Amino acid sequence: MREPVTILGNYLSPYVRKVLVCLQLKGIAYRIDPFAPFIGDDAFSRLSPLRRIPVLIDGDFVLNDSTVICEYLEDLQPSPALYPATPRERARARWLEEFADSRLGEVIIWRMFYQLGVKRYLFGETPDDAVVRKAREEELPDALDYLETQLPEQGFLFGEVGMADIAIAAFFRNAAFVRYEIDATRWPRVAAFVERMHALPAFRALAGFEDRTLRTPVAQQREVLIEMGAPVAATTLGNIAPRRGIMKVE
Ligand SMILES: N[C@@H](CCC(=O)N[C@@H](CS)C(=O)NCC(=O)O)C(=O)O
């Protein structure tokens, strides 16, 4: 039996969610230090030079970036495979994961979830309504139009569930957190796909922790999650007053 890995990252992050679902599907035990990146201390800055989550700590080995982490986990434990086998399908899976991480990240996280949640509740600032409206009414619909051409009517993208499916579905939890519902008459494939993915045990196992985190002030999230029985790490690196990230987002 290997020692559990440690994940630095909050349950509300779609990038963290990708990694937790990957760990769950591979049956790799983990502990999570569930803090928001904006309250990470100097030790966090040393482990995450971009001050971003997730970070994976495996003994004395530290890795950043959800995609890099999931590829490491795939190499570490190839079964069940979360990337397809043929070069073309593998490449397409990587592209769709990248599309989710970059474009859905930009629109759903930075222009919707960050504006309406983090900016308002963590930094006490007013969201920019024009940014949110454009994201909801133009940018996300454009992304959904594209996904509607890519996603399967049934099942998953490449046979068994894999990282591209997981990455796409992870972002739509955050869309739901800001009350965005996918219009199933306009995007029937995407709506059904996201519903199918969120019904998987690996996603459902996280949903309770996510919903509770969403309703809990940052300073109390850790205690509340411990009470709920989440696999919380013994110590935390999230203990400073909220500080802006170092990557430009607005
Ligand atoms: N490409 C990175 C993106 C990670 C990311 O942007 N995480 C967000 C949380 S949802 C974060 O840490 N944001 C803090 C910041 O950018 O300052 C990954 O895939 O892990």
The ligand as an SDF file (V2000), in Angstrom:
LIG
                    3D

 20 19  0  0  0  0  0  0  0  0999 V2000
   -3.7900   25.3230  -15.7360 N   0  0  0  0  0  0  0  0  0  0  0  0
   -4.0080   25.2070  -14.3270 C   0  0  0  0  0  0  0  0  0  0  0  0
   -5.0650   26.2310  -13.9020 C   0  0  0  0  0  0  0  0  0  0  0  0
   -5.3290   26.1820  -12.4130 C   0  0  0  0  0  0  0  0  0  0  0  0
   -6.1390   27.3890  -11.9210 C   0  0  0  0  0  0  0  0  0  0  0  0
   -6.2880   28.3890  -12.6100 O   0  0  0  0  0  0  0  0  0  0  0  0
   -6.6560   27.2400  -10.6980 N   0  0  0  0  0  0  0  0  0  0  0  0
   -7.3900   28.3370  -10.0910 C   0  0  0  0  0  0  0  0  0  0  0  0
   -8.4730   27.8100   -9.1700 C   0  0  0  0  0  0  0  0  0  0  0  0
   -9.9280   27.3540  -10.0170 S   0  0  0  0  0  0  0  0  0  0  0  0
   -6.4340   29.1410   -9.2320 C   0  0  0  0  0  0  0  0  0  0  0  0
   -5.6520   28.5900   -8.5040 O   0  0  0  0  0  0  0  0  0  0  0  0
   -6.5320   30.4500   -9.3260 N   0  0  0  0  0  0  0  0  0  0  0  0
   -5.7550   31.3800   -8.5480 C   0  0  0  0  0  0  0  0  0  0  0  0
   -5.0530   32.3680   -9.3980 C   0  0  0  0  0  0  0  0  0  0  0  0
   -4.9950   32.1930  -10.6380 O   0  0  0  0  0  0  0  0  0  0  0  0
   -4.5240   33.3210   -8.8190 O   0  0  0  0  0  0  0  0  0  0  0  0
   -4.4330   23.7750  -13.9830 C   0  0  0  0  0  0  0  0  0  0  0  0
   -4.9150   23.0840  -14.8950 O   0  0  0  0  0  0  0  0  0  0  0  0
   -4.2320   23.3350  -12.8570 O   0  0  0  0  0  0  0  0  0  0  0  0
  1  2  1  0
  2  3  1  0
  2 18  1  0
  3  4  1  0
  4  5  1  0
  5  6  2  0
  5  7  1  0
  7  8  1  0
  8  9  1  0
  8 11  1  0
  9 10  1  0
 11 12  2  0
 11 13  1  0
 13 14  1  0
 14 15  1  0
 15 16  2  0
 15 17  1  0
 18 19  2  0
 18 20  1  0
M  END
$$$$
